[in-house]
């Protein structure tokens, strides 16, 4: 799992059947200080996130497939929540 920021959406006119009617969002990974790390994922959105939202992403294929209720399926990353605040212990 990691925290990321939604920076856009992905549009595909042809999708595998298990991705039809699902939103695909482009998510930048964030470092602990909130800056972009340079890594990104295309994630299936189940949390109704949008551009600019800070999100919690599950990027482990088996867990993502379980959340979406598909097996087998070509999914690795899924947005599981919108983050309101991050606080680090000192």
MARBA-3410 file (N, C-alpha, C, O; in Angstrom, 1 decimal):
90
0.8,-1.2,0.0,0.0,0.0,0.0,0.9,1.2,0.0,2.0,1.2,0.5 ~ 0.4,2.3,-0.6,1.1,3.6,-0.6,0.0,4.7,-0.7,-1.1,4.5,-1.0 ~ 0.5,5.9,-0.4,-0.3,7.1,-0.5,0.1,7.8,-1.8,1.3,7.9,-2.1 ~ -0.9,8.2,-2.5,-0.6,8.9,-3.8,-1.5,10.0,-4.1,-2.4,10.3,-3.3 ~ -1.3,10.7,-5.2,-2.2,11.8,-5.6,-2.7,11.5,-7.0,-1.9,11.2,-7.9
-4.0,11.7,-7.2,-4.6,11.5,-8.5,-4.2,12.7,-9.4,-4.5,13.8,-9.0 ~ -3.6,12.4,-10.5,-3.2,13.4,-11.4,-3.9,13.4,-12.7,-3.8,14.3,-13.6 ~ -4.8,12.4,-13.0,-5.5,12.3,-14.2,-6.3,11.1,-14.4,-6.3,10.2,-13.5 ~ -6.9,10.9,-15.5,-7.7,9.7,-15.8,-7.1,9.0,-17.0,-6.4,9.7,-17.8 ~ -7.5,7.8,-17.2,-7.0,7.0,-18.4,-8.3,6.6,-19.1,-9.2,6.0,-18.5
-8.3,6.9,-20.4,-9.5,6.5,-21.2,-9.1,5.4,-22.2,-8.1,5.6,-22.9 ~ -9.8,4.3,-22.2,-9.6,3.2,-23.1,-10.9,2.9,-23.8,-11.9,2.5,-23.1 ~ -10.9,2.9,-25.1,-12.2,2.6,-25.8,-12.4,1.1,-25.8,-13.6,0.6,-25.9 ~ -11.3,0.3,-25.7,-11.5,-1.2,-25.6,-10.8,-1.6,-24.3,-9.6,-1.3,-24.1 ~ -11.5,-2.3,-23.5,-11.0,-2.8,-22.2,-11.3,-4.3,-22.1,-12.2,-4.8,-22.8
-10.5,-5.0,-21.2,-10.9,-6.4,-20.9,-12.2,-6.3,-20.2,-12.6,-5.4,-19.6 ~ -13.0,-7.4,-20.4,-14.4,-7.4,-19.8,-14.5,-7.0,-18.3,-15.4,-6.3,-17.9 ~ -13.5,-7.4,-17.5,-13.6,-7.1,-16.1,-13.3,-5.7,-15.7,-13.5,-5.3,-14.6 ~ -12.8,-4.9,-16.7,-12.6,-3.5,-16.5,-13.6,-2.5,-17.1,-13.6,-1.3,-16.8 ~ -14.6,-3.1,-17.8,-15.6,-2.3,-18.4,-16.5,-1.7,-17.3,-16.8,-2.3,-16.3
-16.8,-0.4,-17.4,-17.6,0.4,-16.5,-16.8,0.7,-15.2,-17.4,1.1,-14.2 ~ -15.5,0.5,-15.2,-14.7,0.9,-14.1,-13.8,2.1,-14.5,-13.3,2.1,-15.6 ~ -13.6,3.0,-13.5,-12.8,4.2,-13.8,-11.3,3.9,-13.5,-11.0,3.2,-12.6 ~ -10.5,4.3,-14.5,-9.0,4.1,-14.3,-8.4,5.5,-14.1,-8.6,6.4,-14.9 ~ -7.6,5.6,-13.0,-7.0,6.9,-12.7,-5.5,6.8,-12.6,-5.0,5.7,-12.3
-4.8,7.9,-13.0,-3.4,7.9,-13.0,-3.0,8.5,-11.6,-3.4,9.6,-11.2 ~ -2.2,7.7,-10.9,-1.8,8.1,-9.5,-0.3,8.2,-9.3,0.4,7.3,-9.6 ~ 0.2,9.4,-8.9,1.6,9.6,-8.5,1.8,9.1,-7.1,1.1,9.4,-6.2 ~ 2.9,8.3,-6.9,3.3,7.9,-5.6,3.8,9.2,-4.8,4.5,10.0,-5.4 ~ 3.6,9.3,-3.5,4.1,10.4,-2.7,5.1,9.9,-1.7,4.9,8.8,-1.2
6.1,10.7,-1.5,7.1,10.4,-0.4,6.4,10.8,0.9,5.3,11.3,1.0 ~ 7.1,10.5,2.0,6.6,10.8,3.3,6.4,12.3,3.6,5.6,12.7,4.4 ~ 7.1,13.1,2.8,7.0,14.5,3.0,5.9,15.1,2.0,5.7,16.3,2.0 ~ 5.2,14.2,1.3,4.1,14.7,0.4,4.5,15.1,-1.0,3.7,15.5,-1.8 ~ 5.8,14.9,-1.3,6.3,15.2,-2.7,6.2,14.0,-3.5,6.2,12.9,-3.1
6.0,14.2,-4.9,6.0,13.1,-5.8,7.3,12.4,-5.8,8.4,13.0,-5.8 ~ 7.2,11.1,-5.9,8.5,10.3,-5.9,9.0,10.0,-7.3,10.1,9.6,-7.5 ~ 8.2,10.2,-8.3,8.6,9.9,-9.7,8.0,8.6,-10.2,8.0,8.4,-11.4 ~ 7.4,7.8,-9.3,6.7,6.6,-9.7,5.2,6.9,-9.8,4.7,7.8,-9.2 ~ 4.6,6.1,-10.6,3.1,6.2,-10.8,2.5,4.9,-11.1,3.2,3.9,-11.5
1.2,4.8,-11.0,0.4,3.6,-11.3,-0.9,4.1,-12.0,-1.3,5.2,-11.9 ~ -1.5,3.2,-12.8,-2.8,3.3,-13.3,-3.6,2.4,-12.4,-3.4,1.2,-12.3 ~ -4.6,3.0,-11.6,-5.3,2.3,-10.6,-6.8,2.3,-10.9,-7.4,3.3,-11.4 ~ -7.5,1.2,-10.6,-8.9,1.1,-10.7,-9.5,1.8,-9.4,-9.1,1.6,-8.3 ~ -10.5,2.7,-9.7,-11.0,3.5,-8.6,-12.3,2.9,-8.0,-13.3,2.7,-8.8
-12.3,2.6,-6.7,-13.5,2.1,-6.1,-13.9,3.1,-5.0,-14.9,2.8,-4.2 ~ -13.2,4.2,-4.8,-13.4,5.1,-3.7,-14.0,6.5,-4.2,-14.1,7.4,-3.4 ~ -14.3,6.5,-5.5,-14.8,7.7,-6.1,-13.9,8.9,-5.9,-14.3,10.0,-5.6 ~ -12.6,8.7,-6.2,-11.6,9.8,-6.1,-11.6,10.6,-7.4,-12.2,10.2,-8.4 ~ -11.0,11.7,-7.3,-10.9,12.6,-8.5,-9.5,13.3,-8.5,-8.7,13.2,-7.6
-9.3,14.0,-9.6,-8.0,14.8,-9.7,-7.7,15.6,-8.5,-8.6,16.4,-8.1 ~ -6.5,15.5,-8.1,-6.0,16.3,-6.9,-6.2,15.6,-5.6,-5.7,16.1,-4.6 ~ -7.0,14.6,-5.5,-7.3,13.9,-4.3,-6.0,13.1,-3.8,-5.3,12.5,-4.7 ~ -5.8,13.1,-2.5,-4.8,12.2,-2.0,-5.5,10.9,-1.7,-6.5,10.9,-1.0 ~ -4.9,9.8,-2.1,-5.6,8.5,-2.0,-4.7,7.4,-1.4,-3.4,7.5,-1.4
-5.3,6.4,-0.9,-4.6,5.2,-0.4,-4.8,4.1,-1.5,-5.9,3.8,-1.9 ~ -3.7,3.6,-2.0,-3.7,2.6,-3.1,-3.1,1.3,-2.6,-2.1,1.2,-2.0 ~ -3.9,0.2,-2.9,-3.5,-1.1,-2.7,-2.8,-1.6,-4.0,-3.5,-1.7,-5.0 ~ -1.5,-1.8,-4.0,-0.9,-2.2,-5.2,-0.3,-3.6,-5.2,0.8,-3.9,-5.6 ~ -1.1,-4.5,-4.7,-0.8,-5.9,-4.7,-1.9,-6.7,-5.4,-3.0,-6.6,-5.0
-1.5,-7.3,-6.5,-2.5,-7.9,-7.4,-3.6,-8.8,-6.8,-4.8,-8.6,-7.2 ~ -3.2,-9.7,-6.0,-4.2,-10.6,-5.4,-5.2,-9.8,-4.5,-6.4,-10.1,-4.7 ~ -4.8,-8.9,-3.7,-5.7,-8.1,-2.9,-6.6,-7.3,-3.7,-7.8,-7.1,-3.4 ~ -6.0,-6.7,-4.8,-6.8,-5.8,-5.7,-7.9,-6.7,-6.4,-9.0,-6.2,-6.5 ~ -7.6,-7.8,-6.8,-8.6,-8.7,-7.4,-9.7,-9.1,-6.4,-10.8,-9.2,-6.8
-9.3,-9.3,-5.2,-10.3,-9.7,-4.2,-11.2,-8.5,-3.9,-12.4,-8.7,-3.8 ~ -10.7,-7.3,-3.9,-11.6,-6.1,-3.6,-12.6,-5.9,-4.8,-13.7,-5.6,-4.6 ~ -12.1,-6.2,-6.0,-12.9,-6.0,-7.2,-13.8,-7.2,-7.4,-14.8,-7.2,-8.3 ~ -13.6,-8.3,-6.8,-14.4,-9.5,-6.9,-14.2,-10.2,-8.3,-15.1,-10.8,-8.8 ~ -12.9,-10.2,-8.8,-12.6,-10.8,-10.0,-11.5,-11.8,-9.8,-10.5,-11.5,-9.1
-11.6,-13.0,-10.5,-10.5,-13.9,-10.4,-10.7,-14.9,-11.6,-11.7,-15.6,-11.6 ~ -9.8,-15.0,-12.5,-8.6,-14.2,-12.6,-8.9,-12.8,-13.2,-10.0,-12.6,-13.7 ~ -7.9,-12.0,-13.2,-8.0,-10.7,-13.8,-6.7,-9.9,-13.8,-5.9,-10.1,-13.0 ~ -6.6,-9.0,-14.8,-5.4,-8.3,-15.0,-5.4,-7.0,-14.3,-5.5,-5.9,-14.9 ~ -5.4,-7.0,-12.9,-5.4,-5.8,-12.1,-4.3,-5.9,-11.1,-4.2,-6.9,-10.4
-3.6,-4.8,-10.9,-2.6,-4.7,-9.9,-2.8,-3.7,-8.8,-2.5,-3.9,-7.7 ~ -3.4,-2.5,-9.2,-3.6,-1.4,-8.3,-5.0,-1.0,-8.2,-5.7,-0.9,-9.2 ~ -5.5,-0.7,-7.0,-6.9,-0.2,-6.8,-6.9,0.9,-5.7,-6.2,0.7,-4.7 ~ -7.6,1.9,-6.0,-7.7,3.0,-5.0,-8.8,2.6,-4.0,-9.9,2.4,-4.4 ~ -8.4,2.4,-2.7,-9.3,1.9,-1.7,-9.8,3.0,-0.8,-10.7,2.7,0.0
-9.3,4.2,-0.9,-9.8,5.3,0.0,-9.2,6.6,-0.4,-8.2,6.7,-1.0 ~ -10.0,7.7,0.0,-9.5,9.0,-0.1,-9.0,9.5,1.3,-9.7,9.3,2.3 ~ -7.8,10.0,1.3,-7.1,10.4,2.5,-7.4,11.8,2.9,-7.2,12.7,2.1 ~ -7.8,12.0,4.1,-8.1,13.4,4.6,-6.9,14.1,5.2,-6.6,15.2,4.9 ~ -6.1,13.3,5.9,-4.9,13.9,6.6,-3.9,12.8,6.9,-4.2,11.6,7.1
-2.6,13.1,6.8,-1.5,12.2,7.1,-0.7,12.9,8.2,-0.3,14.0,8.1 ~ -0.5,12.2,9.4,0.3,12.6,10.5,1.4,11.6,10.8,1.1,10.5,11.0 ~ 2.6,12.1,10.8,3.7,11.2,11.1,4.2,11.4,12.6,4.2,12.5,13.1 ~ 4.4,10.3,13.2,5.0,10.4,14.6,6.4,10.9,14.6,7.1,10.6,13.6 ~ 6.8,11.6,15.6,8.2,12.2,15.6,9.1,11.2,16.3,10.3,11.5,16.4
END
